Amino acid sequence: MNYEVLNYALNYLKTPHTRYELETKLKGKKYEGNDISEVIDYLTVLGYIDDEKYTELYIDYYLSVKGDSKKMVFSKLIKKGVDKSIISKILEEYAEYSEVDAVLKIIGKKFKSVDLSDKVKLMKIKKYLINKGFSIQAIDESIKKLI
């Protein structure tokens, strides 16, 4: 095993990363493919790389704390190289997650001083929420509750 690659990988994994992110980082450093594979397999066996655990933590944080939509979180995790089946399986555990409640929370936090009867401002809020990945239905339902 190439210990230079291992040390670099361990240093990179001080913060959580997916298998794909680590592999991409090591390839960017021009390490050899077989050294990369060997180190990644070794770190996976030791539990330093666990895409499922990473996905659970990521989803929990971005849904609960950041208030992102499931669609947005799914998209971000795909970009990080997490398998779709892992993401879908973990998102199923968040069946009680309500987009309407999340939208209400964002509007209350970010737009609490905005007059929702102003059509121009209301359209800006809707655009912002759509860009965050929320459905138009959830947005409209939330706004109806506030008006």
N, C-alpha and C positions, 0 to 999 in steps of 0.2 A: 504494500500500500504506500502511496506517495503521501508522506506526512506533511509536505508543504501544502498540498491540496486540502488535506484534512484540517490543518490548522486554519487555513483561509476560510474554509466552509464553517468551521466552528465559530470563528470570529463573526462571520456574516450572520450566523444563526443566533446571535445574541438577542436579536429581535425576531419575532416569528416570521417565517416565510414559507411559501409552498415549495414543493419539490421542483416545479417548473421554474420558479424564480431563482432557486439555488443553482439549478442546472444552467440556466441562462447566464447567470453571473459568472460561474466557473468557466463556461465556454468563452465569455468575453475576456477572461484573463488568459486565454490561449492555452489552457491546460489540455492534456490529451484526453480523448474520449473515454478510453478504458479506465484511466485514473478517476475521471469524473464519475463514471458509473459505479466503480468500486466504492468510492467514498460515499456516494449517495445511498447505495444499498446498505452500507455499514451504518450510516447515520439513521436510516429508516429502521433497521433492526433495533438499534439502541433507543429509538423513540424520539430522536431529535427532529425528525421530519415526519409529520403526521397531518396529511391534508384534511382528513376528516375532523380532527381536533381543531385545527386552524380554522376550518370553515365554521364550526360551531361557535367559536369565540368571535369570529368576524361578524357572523350573522347576528349574534346576540348584541354585540356592541352597536352595529350600524342600525339595527331595528329599534333597540331600546333607548340608546343614548343619543345617537345622531338623528334619529327620526326619518331615516331613508325608507323608501318603498322596497317591497320584495323584489320588484322588477329591477330596480337600481342595484341592489345588493347582488342579485343574480348576475347581472352584467359585469359588475366589478370583479366578481370571483372568477368568471369565465376568462377575463383578461389576465388574471393571476395564474391561469393554467389549471384551475381545479376542475375535475371531471363533473359534467352536468348531472350525472346520477347522484353523486355525493351531495351536490348543492340541493337538488330537488328533494332528496331524502330528508335532509336537515330542515329545509324550509317547511316541509309537511308538519314538523313538530310545532311550528308556529301558526297553527290553524286558528288559534284564538286571536292572533294579531289582527287588529282592525285598521284598515287604511283610513277610515273616517276619523278614528280617534287620533291617528298619527297626524293627519292633516289639521285637525282641530288644534293639536298641540303646537304644530309649526306656526299656524296662523296666530295663535295666542302668544307665542314667544316672539316671533319675528315681525308680525304685523299688528300688534295689539293697539297701536295708536292710529292705524289707518282707518279711514271712513269707508266701510264696505258698501255704502250706497253710491259712492263715486265710481262710475262705470269704468273709467280709464284706470284707476288704481286697482279695481277689482280684476280687470283683465291682466294687469301686471302680476298680480298675486297668482292668478290661474296659470299664467305662462310659467312662472317660477315653479309651481307645484308640478306641472306637467313635465318640466325639465328634470325634476327630482324623481320622475317615474311613477307618479300617482295617476290613477285612472280619472277620467273626467267625471264619472259617476260619483266617485268618492269625494272629489273636490266640490262638486255641485251640492251633494248631500251635506257636506260640512258647512258650506256657506249658508245653506238654508237654515241650519241649526243656529247659526250666529246672527242671522238677520231677524 
